[in-house]
């Protein structure tokens, strides 16, 4: 009888869980996938992972009269499927979102449909199980999937930027569900992103940048760094990425997620990280004749020669270079990025604060 009783209890619990999941759908709280019902006890477990006041306002979206506090962030982290230990990372992603200026503009409502990419650095990668090797852009790792999803749920549920409402994306990108991975610091020949930005090697950080999608880059048949880098630069410069606006309003950049095999080959030939970024920038763009062929000439280049090379952005500082993925093939990825002006939407790195 005890076994039968447990079976009935399990069935009742499953039916109850299904009702709660359907309730969350009815409230419009999901991203299309089921969420964990945010009961008070779960939220309190998350709040116990930080010493920040639950009512502390983390960011303000003034033009929609919205703001997000710590408690609201915890509620959405629960729904995303995070564990309580992930919550300090989620808070850092919200801090980075605020620091980027995105909450102060309507860029998240744009027809271009960009998404936020989150890059984790430091010891917390291993401590919390963030994936930095095989399949970093794919499924299978709870930390990557749920931390990235938590920020998107906050954007939807707290800021109110939902599809079919304030989110006006023409097509969008699957990266809007979640795009979060760790840098493969162990297989990288260069300083990791957070050290490049002035943090100590033993600090844990998250970096946020807005991207429009991702472009697969393969080169397995060369030992020449310039050939690999030209392939990457060409993938950064495809015709569909280019818009007909000037540097004063919109800036194009790129997050280059270089596979360890490419990075190690290039570094063995004596290239520094800055050398790579400089080379990529010098070849990031198209000839004026190409822009004419695409129908994407801009007024500010009217006097340029037909064979003039038109840079897509103003300098190598608009290219972010990280090493991630498995050390098993000559594969990298380019994620086109976008900002408005020189500040709004620019990438931001924040320390991950964990309670003592």
C-alpha positions as CSV (number, residue, x, y, z in Angstrom):
1,X,0.0,0.0,0.0
2,X,2.8,2.4,0.7
3,X,4.1,2.1,-2.8
4,X,0.7,2.7,-4.2
5,X,0.3,5.7,-2.0
6,X,3.5,7.2,-3.2
7,X,2.5,6.6,-6.8
8,X,-0.8,8.5,-6.2
9,X,1.1,11.3,-4.4
10,X,3.5,11.5,-7.4
11,X,0.6,11.7,-9.8
12,X,-1.1,14.4,-7.7
13,X,2.2,16.4,-7.5
14,X,2.7,16.1,-11.3
15,X,-0.9,17.2,-12.0
16,X,-0.4,20.1,-9.6
17,X,2.8,21.2,-11.3
18,X,1.2,21.1,-14.7
19,X,-1.6,23.3,-13.4
20,X,1.0,25.8,-12.1
21,X,2.9,25.7,-15.4
22,X,-0.4,26.4,-17.4
23,X,-1.2,29.2,-15.0
24,X,2.2,30.9,-15.8
25,X,1.3,30.6,-19.5
26,X,-2.0,32.2,-18.9
27,X,-0.4,35.1,-17.1
28,X,2.0,35.7,-20.1
29,X,5.1,35.1,-18.0
30,X,6.8,32.7,-20.4
31,X,9.1,32.9,-23.4
32,X,7.1,30.2,-25.1
33,X,8.8,27.4,-23.1
34,X,7.5,26.2,-19.7
35,X,8.8,28.1,-16.6
36,X,9.3,27.1,-13.0
37,X,6.4,28.5,-11.0
38,X,7.8,31.3,-8.8
39,X,6.4,30.4,-5.4
40,X,7.5,32.6,-2.5
41,X,9.7,29.9,-0.9
42,X,11.8,29.5,-4.2
43,X,12.2,33.3,-4.5
44,X,13.3,33.6,-0.9
45,X,16.0,30.9,-1.5
46,X,17.4,33.1,-4.3
47,X,17.3,36.3,-2.2
48,X,19.4,34.5,0.4
49,X,22.2,34.3,-2.1
50,X,22.8,38.1,-2.0
51,X,23.2,40.8,0.6
52,X,21.4,43.3,-1.6
53,X,18.1,44.7,-0.5
54,X,15.2,43.0,-2.3
55,X,13.7,46.4,-3.1
56,X,16.9,47.9,-4.5
57,X,16.2,49.2,-8.0
58,X,18.7,47.7,-10.5
59,X,17.6,49.5,-13.6
60,X,15.0,51.9,-14.9
61,X,13.3,51.9,-18.4
62,X,11.9,55.5,-18.1
63,X,10.2,55.7,-21.5
64,X,8.0,52.7,-20.6
65,X,7.7,53.7,-16.9
66,X,9.2,50.4,-15.9
67,X,12.0,49.4,-13.4
68,X,13.5,46.2,-12.1
69,X,14.4,45.5,-8.5
70,X,16.3,42.6,-6.9
71,X,13.1,40.7,-5.9
72,X,11.8,40.9,-9.5
73,X,15.1,39.7,-10.8
74,X,14.9,36.7,-8.4
75,X,11.4,35.9,-9.4
76,X,12.4,35.6,-13.1
77,X,15.6,33.7,-12.3
78,X,13.4,31.1,-10.6
79,X,11.1,30.9,-13.6
80,X,14.1,30.6,-15.9
81,X,15.2,27.4,-14.1
82,X,18.3,28.8,-12.4
83,X,19.6,27.3,-9.2
84,X,19.8,29.7,-6.2
85,X,23.6,29.7,-6.6
86,X,23.2,31.3,-10.1
87,X,21.4,34.3,-8.8
88,X,24.5,36.5,-8.1
89,X,25.4,36.0,-11.8
90,X,21.9,37.0,-12.9
91,X,22.2,40.2,-10.8
92,X,25.5,40.9,-12.5
93,X,23.9,40.5,-15.9
94,X,21.2,43.1,-14.9
95,X,23.9,45.4,-13.7
96,X,25.7,45.0,-17.0
97,X,22.5,45.7,-18.9
98,X,22.0,48.9,-16.9
99,X,25.7,49.9,-17.4
100,X,25.4,49.5,-21.2
101,X,22.7,52.1,-21.4
102,X,20.2,49.8,-23.0
103,X,17.5,50.5,-20.4
104,X,17.7,54.2,-21.3
105,X,16.7,53.7,-25.0
106,X,14.3,51.9,-27.2
107,X,17.0,49.8,-28.8
108,X,15.5,46.6,-27.3
109,X,12.3,47.4,-29.2
110,X,14.1,47.7,-32.6
111,X,13.0,46.0,-35.8
112,X,16.6,44.6,-36.1
113,X,15.8,42.1,-33.4
114,X,19.1,42.0,-31.6
115,X,19.7,39.9,-28.5
116,X,22.1,40.1,-25.6
117,X,25.2,37.9,-25.5
118,X,26.6,37.1,-22.0
119,X,30.3,36.0,-21.5
120,X,31.4,34.6,-18.2
121,X,35.0,34.9,-17.0
122,X,36.9,33.9,-13.9
123,X,36.7,31.0,-11.3
124,X,32.9,31.1,-11.2
125,X,32.9,29.4,-14.6
126,X,34.0,26.1,-13.1
127,X,32.4,26.6,-9.7
128,X,28.9,26.8,-11.2
129,X,29.4,24.7,-14.3
130,X,29.3,27.2,-17.1
131,X,30.2,25.5,-20.4
132,X,33.2,26.9,-22.3
133,X,34.1,24.0,-24.6
134,X,31.8,21.8,-26.8
135,X,28.5,23.3,-28.1
136,X,28.7,26.7,-26.3
137,X,25.9,28.1,-28.5
138,X,23.8,25.0,-28.1
139,X,21.7,23.2,-25.5
140,X,22.8,20.9,-22.7
141,X,24.2,23.1,-19.8
142,X,22.0,24.4,-17.1
143,X,24.1,27.4,-16.1
144,X,24.4,28.7,-19.7
145,X,20.8,28.1,-20.6
146,X,19.1,29.4,-17.5
147,X,21.3,32.5,-16.7
148,X,20.9,33.7,-20.3
149,X,17.2,33.0,-20.2
150,X,16.7,34.8,-16.9
151,X,17.8,38.1,-18.3
152,X,15.5,37.7,-21.3
153,X,12.6,36.9,-19.0
154,X,13.4,40.1,-17.0
155,X,13.4,42.1,-20.2
156,X,10.0,40.6,-21.2
157,X,8.2,40.4,-17.8
158,X,9.6,43.4,-15.9
159,X,10.5,45.9,-18.6
160,X,7.5,44.8,-20.7
161,X,9.3,44.3,-23.9
162,X,7.4,41.2,-25.2
163,X,6.9,39.9,-28.7
164,X,3.7,41.2,-30.4
165,X,3.7,44.1,-28.0
166,X,6.7,46.4,-27.5
167,X,9.2,44.0,-29.2
168,X,9.0,45.0,-32.8
169,X,11.6,42.5,-34.2
170,X,10.9,41.8,-37.9
171,X,12.3,38.3,-37.6
172,X,14.2,38.2,-34.3
173,X,16.9,35.6,-33.5
174,X,17.0,32.4,-31.5
175,X,19.6,34.0,-29.3
176,X,16.8,35.8,-27.6
177,X,15.9,32.7,-25.7
178,X,19.4,32.6,-24.2
179,X,23.0,33.3,-25.4
180,X,25.4,32.8,-22.5
181,X,28.7,31.0,-22.4
182,X,32.1,31.0,-20.6
183,X,35.4,31.9,-22.1
184,X,37.7,28.9,-22.5
185,X,40.5,30.5,-20.5
186,X,42.4,27.2,-20.2
187,X,42.9,26.8,-23.9
188,X,43.3,30.4,-24.8
189,X,46.8,31.7,-25.6
190,X,45.9,35.3,-24.7
191,X,44.7,37.1,-21.6
192,X,41.0,36.5,-21.0
193,X,38.4,39.2,-21.6
194,X,38.1,40.3,-17.9
195,X,41.8,40.7,-17.5
196,X,42.0,42.7,-20.7
197,X,39.4,45.0,-19.1
198,X,41.4,45.5,-15.9
199,X,40.0,42.8,-13.6
200,X,42.2,40.5,-11.6
201,X,42.6,36.9,-13.0
202,X,40.8,35.5,-9.9
203,X,37.8,37.9,-10.3
204,X,34.6,36.5,-11.7
205,X,32.7,38.7,-14.3
206,X,30.0,38.8,-16.9
207,X,30.3,40.9,-20.1
208,X,27.2,41.9,-22.1
209,X,27.0,43.0,-25.7
210,X,24.0,43.3,-28.1
211,X,24.3,41.0,-31.1
212,X,22.2,40.4,-34.3
213,X,22.9,36.7,-34.6
214,X,25.9,34.5,-35.3
215,X,27.8,33.5,-38.4
216,X,29.7,30.2,-38.6
217,X,33.3,30.5,-39.8
218,X,35.4,27.4,-40.8
219,X,39.0,27.2,-41.9
220,X,40.8,23.8,-41.3
221,X,43.2,23.8,-44.3
222,X,45.8,26.5,-43.6
223,X,48.6,27.2,-41.2
224,X,48.7,30.9,-42.2
225,X,47.2,33.3,-39.7
226,X,46.3,35.9,-42.3
227,X,44.2,33.4,-44.2
228,X,42.2,32.5,-41.1
229,X,41.8,36.1,-40.1
230,X,40.8,37.2,-43.7
231,X,38.1,34.5,-43.6
232,X,36.8,35.8,-40.2
233,X,37.0,39.5,-41.4
234,X,35.0,38.6,-44.6
235,X,32.4,36.9,-42.4
236,X,32.2,40.1,-40.3
237,X,31.6,42.2,-43.5
238,X,28.8,40.4,-45.3
239,X,26.4,42.6,-47.2
240,X,23.4,42.1,-45.1
241,X,25.1,43.4,-42.0
242,X,25.7,46.9,-43.5
243,X,23.1,49.6,-43.0
244,X,22.9,53.0,-44.6
245,X,23.6,55.1,-41.6
246,X,26.6,57.1,-40.5
247,X,29.0,56.6,-37.6
248,X,27.3,59.4,-35.7
249,X,24.1,57.4,-35.2
250,X,24.8,53.7,-35.4
251,X,28.0,51.8,-35.0
252,X,28.6,48.3,-36.2
253,X,31.1,46.0,-34.4
254,X,31.5,42.3,-33.8
255,X,32.0,39.8,-31.1
256,X,34.6,37.3,-32.5
257,X,34.3,34.0,-30.7
258,X,37.5,32.3,-31.8
259,X,37.9,28.6,-31.5
260,X,41.0,27.5,-29.5
261,X,42.5,25.8,-32.5
262,X,42.4,29.0,-34.6
263,X,43.6,31.1,-31.6
264,X,46.6,28.8,-30.8
265,X,47.7,28.6,-34.4
266,X,47.7,32.4,-34.7
267,X,49.4,32.9,-31.4
268,X,52.2,30.5,-32.2
269,X,53.1,32.7,-35.2
270,X,53.6,35.6,-32.7
271,X,50.3,37.4,-32.9
272,X,49.0,39.2,-29.8
273,X,45.3,39.7,-29.1
274,X,45.7,43.4,-30.1
275,X,47.4,42.4,-33.3
276,X,44.5,40.2,-34.2
277,X,41.9,42.9,-33.5
278,X,43.9,45.5,-35.5
279,X,44.1,43.2,-38.5
280,X,40.4,42.3,-38.3
281,X,39.5,46.0,-38.1
282,X,41.7,46.9,-41.1
283,X,39.7,44.3,-43.2
284,X,36.3,44.9,-41.6
285,X,34.3,46.6,-44.3
286,X,33.7,46.7,-48.1
287,X,34.8,48.6,-51.2
288,X,32.6,51.5,-52.3
289,X,31.9,49.6,-55.5
290,X,30.5,46.7,-53.4
291,X,28.2,49.1,-51.5
292,X,27.0,50.5,-54.8
293,X,26.3,47.0,-56.0
294,X,24.3,46.3,-52.8
295,X,22.4,49.6,-53.1
296,X,23.9,50.7,-49.8
297,X,25.8,53.9,-50.6
298,X,25.8,56.5,-47.8
299,X,25.9,60.3,-48.3
300,X,29.1,60.6,-46.3
301,X,31.1,58.5,-48.8
302,X,29.9,60.2,-52.0
303,X,33.3,61.7,-52.8
304,X,35.3,58.5,-52.1
305,X,36.9,56.6,-55.0
306,X,35.0,53.5,-56.3
307,X,37.8,51.2,-55.0
308,X,38.1,53.0,-51.6
309,X,37.7,50.6,-48.7
310,X,34.9,51.7,-46.4
311,X,35.4,50.6,-42.8
312,X,32.4,49.3,-41.0
313,X,33.4,50.9,-37.8
314,X,35.8,53.5,-36.5
315,X,38.4,51.4,-34.8
316,X,39.5,48.0,-33.4
317,X,38.0,48.9,-30.0
318,X,34.6,47.9,-31.5
319,X,35.7,44.3,-32.0
320,X,35.5,42.0,-28.9
321,X,37.7,38.9,-29.1
322,X,37.2,35.9,-26.9
323,X,38.3,32.3,-27.1
324,X,35.7,29.7,-26.5
325,X,34.6,26.3,-27.8
326,X,36.2,22.9,-28.0
327,X,39.8,22.5,-29.0
328,X,39.0,20.0,-31.7
329,X,38.6,21.8,-35.1
330,X,39.3,25.0,-37.0
331,X,36.0,26.6,-36.3
332,X,35.1,30.1,-35.0
333,X,32.0,32.3,-34.9
334,X,31.3,35.9,-35.6
335,X,28.4,37.7,-33.9
336,X,27.6,41.1,-35.5
337,X,27.0,43.8,-32.8
338,X,25.3,47.1,-32.9
339,X,25.2,50.3,-30.7
340,X,23.4,53.6,-31.1
341,X,25.9,56.5,-31.0
342,X,29.1,55.8,-29.1
343,X,27.6,54.7,-25.8
344,X,24.1,53.3,-25.9
345,X,24.4,49.5,-26.2
346,X,28.2,49.5,-25.9
347,X,29.4,46.3,-24.1
348,X,29.8,46.4,-20.3
349,X,31.6,44.1,-17.9
350,X,30.5,43.7,-14.3
351,X,32.0,41.9,-11.3
352,X,29.9,39.0,-9.9
353,X,29.3,39.7,-6.2
354,X,28.7,36.7,-4.0
355,X,27.8,37.0,-0.3
356,X,30.6,36.4,2.2
